[in-house]
């Protein structure tokens, strides 16, 4: 019963943002309000995301097919522009669930990830979500993770050390996300520092126990 209540809290928190009730700074936030996508694609597998990004142009939107994505290693790599970011989204929060050995890599510039939910699984390698590409050779800049939940996404052993969100690069934003139930070693969210200022924004998120 407690888990059902907590899931309801997550749904309410994330749906409020999608309905425009979150308020706050609009930096890297309101792309969807003025963006006219050049192409909208439905993608149903991690491979289709990779293939679509090989052809994607600034302003394109990739919408993940509704359902459960199991053992999905998502690589969202490409380059949008400030006026026309490339977006990876779901049909609505809770419509796409990533389970099993799943994670996400965001690599490039002006990319937006909107509406994912990770639950009942674990990351097979490193953080659940990283702002760099899969080969770790390209850090992100001006990218955004929003309206996303990571809930009870834990490995079998509590001594396993990995982060849930690792922010690399510069000028990235993590906002209106819901993080709950981390019970293993490693920081929930970490910003990795370098010799240069990073100018990241971490705001309007809910960290639950």
N, C-alpha and C positions, 0 to 999 in steps of 0.2 A: 504494500500500500504506500509506503514511503517512497519507493522508486517511482511509482506511478505519479505521485504528487510532484516529485522532482522533475520528471519528464514534462509535466504540465507547466512548470515554472520555466523550463528551457523553451518550450514552444511559445509561451506567452512573451518571453523576453525577445526572442528572435523575430516573431511575427510582428511585434510592435514596431521594430525597425523597418521592416519591409512595407508596413502600412504608413510610414512617414511620421511615426510618433516619437522618434528617438531624440531629436534636437541635436545641438552641439555644432562643432566646427564643420564647415562644408568642404574643407580641403580634401581633395581626392575622394569626395564622397558622392557628389551628385551627377556623376557621369551619365547614369541611366536617364536622368531628367532631360538631357539635351542631345544624347547620342542618337544618331540615325544609323543603325547597323547597315553596313554594305551587304553582308551576307549573314544569314542565320542558319546554323547547321545543328542537326540533332546527332549526338554521338552516343554510342551504346557500349563502348569498350575503351580501355586505356589506349589500345592501338589506334582506334579511330580518333581519339583526341590528338595523339602524336601526328597522325596523317593529316588531320585538319589543320593543325598548326603549321605544317609544312607549306600549306597554301594560303594561310590566313593573312589578311590585310588589316591595317588599322581600321577600327570600327566594327569588325566582325564579332559575332556572338556565337559561342558554342553552348548548346543546352544539353545537359546530360539526360539520357533517357531515365524516366522514373523507375524505381525499383531498388533492389539490393545489389550492390556491387561488391562481390567477395574477392578477397586477395587481389585488390586493384592497386597497382602502383602507377599513380597518375603523374605524368610529366607535362606541365603546361609551360612551354618555352616559346618565346617569340617577342616581337616588338610592336607595340602600338605607339600612339602619340598622345600628347597631353589632351588634345581635342577629341581624339578617337582611340581610346584604349580598346584592347581586345579583352573580351569577357568570357569566362567559363562560369556558367550558372546552372541552377537546377530549376525545375518547374515551380518550385516552392519549397520552403524549409520542411524537412521531413519526407519529401517525395523521393529523395535519393539518400540511401544509407550505405556507408562504406563499412564493411565488416571484415573479419579475418585479418590476414597479413596485408594491410593497406597503408599507403602513405601518399603524400603529395609533394611535388617539387615545383616551385614557381621560379622560372629563370628568364630574365629579360627586362624589358622596360614597359611601363604603362600597361600592366596586366591587372585584371580584376577577377577575383574568385569570390563567388557569391552563393551562399545557401547550402553548403555541404554539411553532412552530419557523419561523424565517425563514432561508432559505438560497437561494443561486443567484439573487440579485436585488439590488435597491437601493431606497432610498426615493425616491419621485418628488418629495417636497418636505419640507424640514426633517428632523427626526430620524425614525428608524425607529419609535420608540415615544415618545410624549409624554404626560405627565400633565396634559393640558388638552384642551379640545374642539377640533374642526376649525377653528372660527372664531377660536380663540385668546382668546376672551372669557371662558372659564370654566376656572379652574384647579381641580385636584382636591384633595380632602382625605380622609384615612382610606381611601385606595385601595391596592391591592396588586397587584404583578406577581410571579408565582411560577412556578417550574418551566418556564421559557421559555428557548429557545435562539435566539441570533442568530449564524449561522455563515457566514463568507465572504460577507457581504451587502454587496458593494462596487459602487460605480459604475464605469463604464468608465474614467474619468479619475481618477487618484490625487489630483489637485489639487482635486477636488470636495470641499467642506467641509460635512459635516453630522455630527451626533451619532448614536449608536445609541440611547441612552436619555436623554431630557431629563426631569428631575423638577422639576415646579412645585408650587405650593401648599404644603400642610402635612400632617404626620402620615401620609405615604405610606410604603410599604415596597416594596423590591425585594429578593427573596430567592430563593436556590436557583436562580439563573439561570446559564446557560452562554454566555459570549461569547468567540468565537474568530475570528481571521483578519482583523481590521480592518486595511486597508492604505491607506486614503485619509485626507485631512486631516479634523480634527475630533476632539473628545474622545469616548472610548467611552461614558462615562456622566458626566453633569454634573448637579449640583444647582444650580438657579438661585436666588440669594439675593434677599431683600427686606429691608425694614426690620424685619420681625418674625421671631422664631425659627421654624424650619420643623419641627423634631422628626421628620424623616424617619429611616427605618431602612434601611440598605444592608448586608445581611449574608448570609453563607453562599453567596456567588456565586463562580463560577470564571471568572477572566479568563485566557484562553489566548492564546499568541502565534500 
